[in-house]
């Protein structure tokens, strides 16, 4: 009998966290939590107009009308389920300013908040708590292939043919804010999970308040049945490209080759070099600052031979920003600037002694910058060479004289730019010099012209290291063999002396 | 059964090595390899000293080795060991000489000592005696104090929270990839250990104002003297302490 009661207790405890308990929440206590933690972004009265709101994209939710983007209730229900609100508060929304509060509030506190938010938006109980999942098929090749065909037909207009969020039209939410369709190759930025089941739920419910529709809506021409939605979910999950997610590496390995270096982004030679992916952060140090970046990471490869070094810089950008182009202007909602990329190296100082400030160097620690810009409707791509001793002290030099070459290509939501230069130049005091086996600090900056990034409004990395990987050479093996023989000889001498002793 | 001395020595040495490597494998905070070499040297010396502290211990450690080389009929094991030792030496040489893929590590002082004085807002501040001029309101005028804390919070959420985070944990949504990472204020091990004048200096002068020992100056902290007024900085400082439930460190009380 006792064991039965204990078993029941365990069962209840196990089930509790998953059950909606907003009824148990106290809206008055929830309000007090809200007034302490939440109003800074969501506003005193919940209209999404707190002090921080004007700097945020996506903007903080307006909590007064009950529209919640990420939920599990079907499209024909207006309100989210209690556990949907609970989940967002507890775990946050990846890739946004909304953090998970689970380490600050206990579950009771979160249920209090849920109760308060439901009262705030005068929410009514939902009829259907969850979408129907049906039977989840195996994410096999056929399902993914069917999903690809459906995706290209129904989804690519906004998410792009390769799912990189390169939309063909300007998107705005119900409140008038510009929204960017998710880049589906970066699973770790999905707001509410990136498993096939999470994706299935999103396709089924849509994202209320935005142009992401429900594909379960029978009045829609684009409706998909349950099996088709699973196929699309499996396909979208298969788009995830883990190499793009920065792993905290700070070393870019330039691989040595004996042939000429590639001048195009598609050259098979690039397969010899590994990617290093880095987070890019918005420039927030000096005015004018960038608060709402559209680029969050980049990936780099490097190759060199006895004469030259080549970098392949790759980043996802939802738009090809061509000033003067009608389509680019329509998507950006104004005349865009050019997309741009810069590579920066310290010059004239010893990195072991300390690095220049990564934001364009300092008066006593200059940097050399390779600045590439995409094309405009009237002009071709350009590469320029800058010598900087701080943001206000920049000299433009001849890129041609130092042998700098660059060519970029935008395809399906991704920019890839090849930059190439001889290892050594005639001006070592103002140009970085590369040599086999050497390591030099390097930093990057990117501009999305359709986000109106220009000048100091850009994303950037801190210093990483570019290492021109030396060939192991014969020396290593000769030395290892010599040590082997030397140790062996010493051991034999020692054994002999032992025998004599 | 007791484990043989040489095996025990090997196990202890491996354990010491694993302890030194653990931070790198578990929490991605590797101990620099030069330090690992240094600590391993001391570890081996200490293990040897401990194991040979007594005659019996010495015999236990070296006895099996001596017997291996002295007793007849164990030639095969003997030559295997001799060969293995030479091979291990060759492998270590190879591992050290072959091209490495580690990024260089630059040492840096995280919390440098502040300068004695600081020039800002057209004045010179003596940082050793500087106090938050708004702090006294906590007792004198709690209502105004409360209002200033709220104003400080508003300033924080318009300028600082992108990096330092809405939970004041140093994990703001635009801080991914910043190295060094933004300082967390929550918890009892950062601002609770610092005086308000220290915070004032770090906020006003930012990453570019770090002294030489904190170079390379990779910090992305702006120098806020160009963006915030003096009283705004003090209000933010009030907010940082109030919101995290910390109290500033005060030199006077400690002296008294």
HADDOCK unambig.tbl for C-alpha pairs under 7 A between the chains (distance, minus, plus):
assign (segid A and resid 40 and name CA) (segid B and resid 157 and name CA) 6.58 0.50 0.50
assign (segid A and resid 51 and name CA) (segid B and resid 154 and name CA) 5.97 0.50 0.50
assign (segid A and resid 51 and name CA) (segid B and resid 157 and name CA) 6.34 0.50 0.50
assign (segid A and resid 51 and name CA) (segid B and resid 158 and name CA) 6.24 0.50 0.50
assign (segid A and resid 52 and name CA) (segid B and resid 157 and name CA) 5.12 0.50 0.50
assign (segid A and resid 52 and name CA) (segid B and resid 158 and name CA) 5.12 0.50 0.50
assign (segid A and resid 96 and name CA) (segid B and resid 173 and name CA) 6.28 0.50 0.50
assign (segid A and resid 97 and name CA) (segid B and resid 173 and name CA) 5.04 0.50 0.50
assign (segid A and resid 250 and name CA) (segid B and resid 103 and name CA) 6.26 0.50 0.50
assign (segid A and resid 251 and name CA) (segid B and resid 103 and name CA) 5.39 0.50 0.50
assign (segid A and resid 279 and name CA) (segid B and resid 176 and name CA) 6.57 0.50 0.50
assign (segid A and resid 279 and name CA) (segid B and resid 177 and name CA) 5.03 0.50 0.50
assign (segid A and resid 280 and name CA) (segid B and resid 177 and name CA) 6.73 0.50 0.50
assign (segid A and resid 281 and name CA) (segid B and resid 174 and name CA) 6.12 0.50 0.50
assign (segid A and resid 281 and name CA) (segid B and resid 175 and name CA) 6.64 0.50 0.50
assign (segid A and resid 281 and name CA) (segid B and resid 176 and name CA) 6.79 0.50 0.50
assign (segid A and resid 281 and name CA) (segid B and resid 177 and name CA) 6.78 0.50 0.50
assign (segid A and resid 282 and name CA) (segid B and resid 174 and name CA) 6.62 0.50 0.50
assign (segid A and resid 285 and name CA) (segid B and resid 220 and name CA) 6.13 0.50 0.50
assign (segid A and resid 285 and name CA) (segid B and resid 221 and name CA) 6.43 0.50 0.50
assign (segid A and resid 285 and name CA) (segid B and resid 222 and name CA) 4.62 0.50 0.50
assign (segid A and resid 286 and name CA) (segid B and resid 222 and name CA) 6.75 0.50 0.50
assign (segid A and resid 354 and name CA) (segid B and resid 215 and name CA) 6.04 0.50 0.50
assign (segid A and resid 354 and name CA) (segid B and resid 216 and name CA) 4.64 0.50 0.50
assign (segid A and resid 355 and name CA) (segid B and resid 216 and name CA) 5.13 0.50 0.50
assign (segid A and resid 357 and name CA) (segid B and resid 217 and name CA) 6.05 0.50 0.50
assign (segid A and resid 357 and name CA) (segid B and resid 218 and name CA) 6.26 0.50 0.50
assign (segid A and resid 358 and name CA) (segid B and resid 218 and name CA) 6.72 0.50 0.50
assign (segid A and resid 462 and name CA) (segid B and resid 178 and name CA) 6.96 0.50 0.50
assign (segid A and resid 462 and name CA) (segid B and resid 179 and name CA) 6.98 0.50 0.50
assign (segid A and resid 465 and name CA) (segid B and resid 103 and name CA) 6.45 0.50 0.50
assign (segid A and resid 470 and name CA) (segid B and resid 99 and name CA) 6.42 0.50 0.50
assign (segid A and resid 472 and name CA) (segid B and resid 98 and name CA) 5.83 0.50 0.50
assign (segid A and resid 472 and name CA) (segid B and resid 99 and name CA) 6.24 0.50 0.50
assign (segid A and resid 476 and name CA) (segid B and resid 94 and name CA) 6.15 0.50 0.50
assign (segid A and resid 476 and name CA) (segid B and resid 97 and name CA) 5.85 0.50 0.50
assign (segid A and resid 476 and name CA) (segid B and resid 98 and name CA) 6.27 0.50 0.50
assign (segid A and resid 480 and name CA) (segid B and resid 90 and name CA) 4.65 0.50 0.50
assign (segid A and resid 480 and name CA) (segid B and resid 91 and name CA) 6.88 0.50 0.50
assign (segid A and resid 480 and name CA) (segid B and resid 93 and name CA) 5.51 0.50 0.50
assign (segid A and resid 480 and name CA) (segid B and resid 94 and name CA) 5.50 0.50 0.50
assign (segid A and resid 481 and name CA) (segid B and resid 90 and name CA) 6.39 0.50 0.50
assign (segid A and resid 483 and name CA) (segid B and resid 89 and name CA) 6.65 0.50 0.50
assign (segid A and resid 483 and name CA) (segid B and resid 90 and name CA) 5.52 0.50 0.50
assign (segid A and resid 484 and name CA) (segid B and resid 86 and name CA) 4.95 0.50 0.50
assign (segid A and resid 484 and name CA) (segid B and resid 87 and name CA) 5.94 0.50 0.50
assign (segid A and resid 484 and name CA) (segid B and resid 89 and name CA) 6.36 0.50 0.50
assign (segid A and resid 484 and name CA) (segid B and resid 90 and name CA) 4.96 0.50 0.50
assign (segid A and resid 487 and name CA) (segid B and resid 86 and name CA) 5.26 0.50 0.50
assign (segid A and resid 488 and name CA) (segid B and resid 82 and name CA) 6.96 0.50 0.50
assign (segid A and resid 488 and name CA) (segid B and resid 86 and name CA) 5.48 0.50 0.50
assign (segid A and resid 491 and name CA) (segid B and resid 82 and name CA) 6.73 0.50 0.50
